[in-house]
Amino acid sequence: MPYNLVMQLVTNTIDYYELAKMAGGPAQDTVLGAIDIRKNQMALGFALHADAAQFLNELGSYPDDIWGFTLSLSKFGTPAFVDCSAPINVRPQQHNRSFIIEDEDLRNKIVTVVTQKIQAHASM
């Protein structure tokens, strides 16, 4: 069954409940996104990581600065919340030959920025 997508550019922060509205798919648990690591802004709620990356490109982001990730809402607050694995991350020219971001420092920076932008509600 089709579902509605709620897409959003996040330049500052987003409330967890707003993020939960973006969850799509059968499990209603995941949100796909892409982040411009240089500008520290992310696009969330797209059907594909490539769609989120294209959205950031259209806003002037440089393709080499955009990386894909998936959020698992059921894992919020744990290290597994941000999964830095996406087809758009395959970049031999940047020495990344798999879906997973191989550079540990870059992966850790992305996880840190993404989690800092998502604000937990006080009653969670």
Rosetta blueprint (number, residue, H / E / L):
1 M L
2 P L
3 Y L
4 N L
5 L L
6 V L
7 M L
8 Q E
9 L E
10 V E
11 T L
12 N L
13 T L
14 I E
15 D E
16 Y H
17 Y H
18 E H
19 L H
20 A H
21 K H
22 M H
23 A L
24 G E
25 G L
26 P L
27 A L
28 Q L
29 D L
30 T E
31 V E
32 L E
33 G E
34 A E
35 I E
36 D E
37 I L
38 R L
39 K L
40 N L
41 Q E
42 M E
43 A E
44 L E
45 G L
46 F L
47 A L
48 L L
49 H H
50 A H
51 D H
52 A H
53 A H
54 Q H
55 F H
56 L H
57 N H
58 E H
59 L L
60 G L
61 S L
62 Y L
63 P H
64 D H
65 D H
66 I E
67 W E
68 G E
69 F E
70 T E
71 L E
72 S E
73 L H
74 S H
75 K H
76 F L
77 G L
78 T L
79 P H
80 A H
81 F H
82 V E
83 D E
84 C L
85 S E
86 A L
87 P H
88 I H
89 N H
90 V L
91 R E
92 P H
93 Q H
94 Q H
95 H L
96 N E
97 R L
98 S L
99 F L
100 I E
101 I L
102 E L
103 D L
104 E H
105 D H
106 L H
107 R H
108 N H
109 K H
110 I H
111 V H
112 T H
113 V H
114 V H
115 T H
116 Q H
117 K H
118 I E
119 Q E
120 A L
121 H L
122 A L
123 S L
124 M L
